[in-house]
Amino acid sequence: MIARLLNEAKMAKGFAVQKKYTLSDQQAVAAIAAAAEDLPPPEHAEAFGAAFERYGDASVVLLGEATHGTSEFYRARAAITRHLIQHCGFNVVAVEADWPDAAQIDRYVRHHAPEPSRERAFARFPSWMWRNEEVLEFVEWLRRFNEMKVPGDRIEFRGLDIYSLHTSIAAVLRYLDRVDPGAAREARARYGCLTPWQYAPARYGHHAAMGGETCEQAVSEQLVELLEHRLRYAKRDGEKFFDAAQNARIVRAAEQYYRIMYEGSRSSWNLRDRHMFDTLQSLMRHRGPSAKAVVWAHNSHVGNAAATSMGWEGEFNIGELCRTSYGPQLVSIGFGTDRGTVAAASDWDSPMELKDVRPAREDSFEYLFRRSGHARCLVDWRASERLDLRATLAEPRLERAIGVVYRPDTELLSHYFRAVLSEQFDAYVWFENTHAVSPLAGKTPEHALETYPFGL
């Protein structure tokens, strides 16, 4: 009886039990194998990136990842982004990272003067997600590329995420101290409401859930106050005002995020992805009519949520919002792997570990790609001649998602969800065997400039 109830609970949550290889599976594998285009190793950046020339006409290209700690995914996204920048006019790289951290990288790659900061970029958990050799190589390439550009044409590196409450408050105050000391005093008074919670914002959420006084009005008033002076502030330095205004938006969004996090994961997920989408929209407007963006984020963010069990249960994401906003000017590419190693923790805020990724379940999309016989490939189903492939991939199956936490012992319940792959993405990049990223561990490269963002 207990086993039956557990099985029914899994099925109710959208999970399938392990099944035998069927005729339908064989047809899907054959369709994938026929459409797959073999790719060189992503270390061969020019050859790898050239395969993605076909997406150069888009305004936004979303590049996913099935884990937050796989080297091949980072190197592949870097190679694709390099090609889109060099040959297709893309000028914004927006990543699933906090705005102030990414701003340190942005100033470095665009040869701007560094801003004073007490914190290193990406020093908080999970630091390996961005402080790794794979990202370092791309950052150094982007700095060299931008050196040949006039300042107004240089490629931006921006963060989309919401978690930087403390550093965003500090950035707003630092800006106002320079341009309007009186306004800075008022801002300190408003943000003082959050002072007890800046370094532990989850406690603010618990405080609010227990009926405590909230800071919603104060942070909203501060954003409105800043924007009301946009013309005067922006006249002095439009770039620095844009940065300050975005940090003020983050403070407002973060206050709301932590305040509602105890109401359930759906509300906080939707608020976070709405913020990331709104930030992308702000970046596109700020860049102007020539804006073309590449986004690096997890598959669960960049794939169309409406084609997954997430969306079926009321969640949306960047991919769905971009699909609605950009239509045919959007391309969303998922990434997947079968097995290998990954950098991940066992619990939130726990140390990074090198973990073995289990081979994919037989009832998953990853298993079909493994059976296709391609070790490394691109499968694109947008073209009209790929109708059969799209139909094959329209059968709901399991898909794996590994974030900064990986629990192999409970993998089915912790890391699989159901999806319709052909509606979730426009294409899929497959690596049969993958390896963990290489964390920088706080080391600064020899001869690095004083402005180096990963420095000590």
Protein Blocks (a to p, Z undefined) as FASTA:
>chain_A
ZZmmmmmmmmmnopacdddddfklmmmmmmmmmmpccdddfklmmlmmmmmmmmmmpmbd
cdddfbfkbfklmmmmmmmmmmmmmmnopabdcddddfklmmmmmmmmnopacdddfbde
hkbccfklmmcfklmmmmmmmmmmmmmpcfklpccdddfbfklmmmmmmmmmmmmmmmom
mlmmmmmmmmmmmmmmmmmmmlmmmmmmnopacfklmmmmmmmmmmmmmmmmmmmommlm
mmmmmmmmmmmmmmmmmmmmmnojklmmmmmmmmmmmmmmmmmmmnommlccdddddfkl
mpcfklpfklmnopacfklmmmmmnmmmpccdddddfbdcddddfbehiacddddddddd
fkbfklmmmmnopabdcddfkbmklmmmmmmmmpccddddddfbccfklmmmmmgccddf
klmpmbdcddfbacddddeklpacehiafklmkbZZ
